[in-house]
Amino acid sequence: MPPLREAEHIAIRGEGYSSADEAASAGERWKDIVCRALARLHLPADFGERRPHGQLTVAGEQVFSEESGHPVKAEAPGVTVYRCDPELRFIRSEAEVCRRPSPGQSAAVLVAAAELDLPMAPRERLAFDLYSGSFFQPSADARLLMLTMAVETLLVLHPRSADAQAHVQKLIDATAVADLDQSERDSLRGSLKWLREESIGQAGKRLAQTLEPRRYAGMTPHAFFTKCYAMRSQLVHGHVPRPDWSDVGLLAAQLEVFVGHLLSGALLRSFPD
């Protein structure tokens, strides 16, 4: 067997189980074992479960089975349970696509940007770095998180109303004399101070409204941002089960467009999509 460093794809196979349920349970157990071992070795692994993958129809399986002389099944990410006898063959297909602007469109946009000559603020430069980095992430989860971070860097949190700030100050003052450990009081007071300003959700909706009357995934800009931010929270706060990868992928694709529009400035009015 070649060294692991030379392998592009690795499969771990187990056999001799009395039922499909027993085999599936053992497969999940060994997946956990491998994950812990790789973490200890500081090595990554992509099990492919959060990526798009093809499906083979029953008719397709029959065609390939007849050609190979063995039962054929489409390779699927994660744990797969199948009969050992007769010997099964797996088939996999991959395709990558990209969209490129025409040379004429690229030249026209660059000329218009030079004529406008609008410098980027530091927060916009950081947002563009995150936006660009998202294109190099194979996982839709990572793309959505990086693009959401890009939006967050563009936000300017406004102070809440005077009445709201006065109420927050009362909470801070009450916490300062509460019968709690000093560390707990300090922690709570620090958290309460953030409430003097509006939430990220409020600031995000206000920023998103600058993109009206455009629609993203059939939603108004502020409704779309709210949906993306809710998805982001599910991904980073351990929501179980995780959101379906296809739902994340569709949102991430539209969020790419959304962030690109935010960073386009006045060019957005000059060059419609």
N, C-alpha and C positions, 0 to 999 in steps of 0.2 A: 504494500500500500504506500503511495507517495506521501510525503510530509503534508501536514495540514496547510502549511503556508503556500503550497503549490496548487491547492484545490480551489476551484471556483464554487462548487456545490458539494455539499456533504449530506449523506443520508444515513440515519441510524436505523437498523432493521432488527426487529425482534420477532420470534416465532414460538410456536408450541403452546398457544393459549387455547383454553377450552371454549371461549365464547368471544363475541365481538366486544361486549362490554368490558370483559377482563383485559382484552388487548388494548382497548381505548384508554382504560385507566392506567395500564402500564406505560403506554405511550406518553401520556401527560406527566407521569412520574419521571420518566427519563428526560423529558424536556426540561423539567425543573432541575434535575441533577446536572444536566449540561449547562444550563444558565448559571447556576451557582459556581460551577467549576470555571467557566469562562470568565465570570466576574472576578474570581480570585486570581486569574492569570492576566487580568486587565486586557481581555480580548472581547471584541464585539461579535454579535451574530444577528443576522436578519432572517427571521423565520418566514418572511414573505406574507404574513397574515394581514398586514396593513397595506398591501400593494394590490393593484388590479391583477387579476389572473384570468386566463381563458377557461372556457368550459368546452367539453366535447359532447356532442349529442349522442344519443343511442345509436343513430345511423352511422355517425362518424366512428364510434367505437367498433361497430361491426365491420366497417370497411378496413380499418387498420388491423383488426384482429385477423381477418381473412388474409391480408397481405403478409402479416408476420407469422402466422401460425400459432399465436399465443393470445390469450385475452389481453385487451389493451384498455387502459384507463388514463384519463387526463391527470397529469401531475397537479396536485393541489397543495397549497402551503399548510404547514402545521402537521398534526397527527392524522394519518390515513390508516384505516383498518380494512384489510382485504384477506381473501382466502389464499393460503400458501400454495395450494394445489388445485388446479393447474397453475404453473408459473405465470405470474402477471408481468406485463411490460407497461412502462409508463411513457407518456408522450408529453412534450412541453413545447409551446411556441411562444415567442416573444416578439414584440414590435414597439418601436419608439417613433413618435411623431413630434414635429415642432412647427410652429408658425413663424414665418419671417416676413417682415415688411418688404415691399418692393423697393428697388434702388431709388426710384423717383420719389416715393413717399418719404424715405429716409432723408434724402437730400432736402426736400421741401421743409420738413420739420426742423432739421438742423439750421437752415437759413432763417426760418421764422424765430427759432430760439435765440440765434445770434442777434437778430434785429430787436427782439424784446429786451435782451441783456438783463434778465432779472436774476440777481444773485440768490443763492439758497441760504437760508438760515441754518445755523449749526444743527438744529433739531431735524431739519429736512435732509441734511447730508447723512445724518445717522439713520434716518428712516430709509433713505435710498440704499444704504449699505445693507440693511436688513432685507429690504425688498429684493435686492439683487441676490443676496445669499439664499433666499428661499428657492430660487430657480435651480439651485444645485443640490437640493434635498430630494432624495428618492422617495421619501415617505410623505404622504399627504398630511399626516399629523404634524410633522416638523414644518412643512410649508405653512400650514394654517397658523401655527404658533409664532413663527417668525414674522408673518405678515400682520398678525394681530399686534405683535410688539412694535412693528413699524408704525401702525396707527397710533399706538399709545405714546410713542415719542413725539408725535405731532400735536398731542393734546395740551391745551393750556387750561388748567383748572381755575375756574372763577370762584371768588369767595361766595359763601352762602349769604342769605339775607341777614340783616342786622339782628332780627329776632332769633333766627336760627343760631347765629353765632353766640348770642347772649345765653341761649339755652344750653349750648355746648359748654360754655364757660362755667355755668352753674354745675354741670356734671363733673367738670374738671376739679372745681373747688370742693365739691362733696367727696370726690375720690381722694383728694389730698388729706382729708381728716378721717377717712374710713378706717375701720378696725381691721386692717389687712397688713400683711408683711410689706416692708418698704419696697421690696422688689416688685411685688404685685401692684402696689400703688403706682410706682413709676411706669410700669408696663402699660397699665390701663390709661394713665394720663397721656402717655405718648400716643396711644391709639386714638384717644378722644381728640387730640389736637388735629388729627387728619380730618375730622368731621367739620372743621371750620370751612373747608373748601368742598365744592361739589364733587360728586363721585365720578369715576372714570366713565361709567355708563352715561351720565348726563353730559359730560364734556364730549364724549364720542358721538352722541346723537346730534349735538350742536354742530360739530365738525362735519358729520355726514350730510347734514341738511344743505351744506354748500354745494353738494352735487345734484340737487334737484334740477330738473325733473327726471333725471336718469333713473333707471331701474336696474337692480342687480338680482338675478335669480327670481325675477318677477316681483321683487319687493321694493318699497321705497328705500332710499339710502339709509335712513335712521333705523328702519325695521331690519334691514339687512345687517347693519353693524351690530344690533342687539342680538341677532341670531348667531353671528360669528363669535361674539364675546361669550355668549352662553355656551357655545360649543368648546371654546377655548377653556372655559372654567371646568367643563366636564373632563377634558383631557388632562388638565394639570392637577386636579384635585381628587383624582382617584375614583371617579364615577364608575360604578360597576353595574351592568356591563358597559364596556367602552362603546362610544358611538360607532355605528357601522362605518367601515372605511370608505364605502362608496359615497355616503352622505358627507363625510369630511372632505373627500376629494372634490365633489361638486362645489362645496362652499369655498374651498381653497382656490379653485380655478376662477371663481367669480371675485374672490377677495384680491387676487392678483390684479384684476382689472380695476377694482375699487381703489387700491393703493396707488396704482399707476396714475389714475385720474387725480387723486389728491396731490400727487407730486408734480403733475403736469403744469399747474398754475394756469396762466392765461393761454397757454397752448391748447388747453382742453376746448376752448371756445373756437379756436381757429381750425382745428382738425378733428372733426367728428369721427367716431369709430366706424 
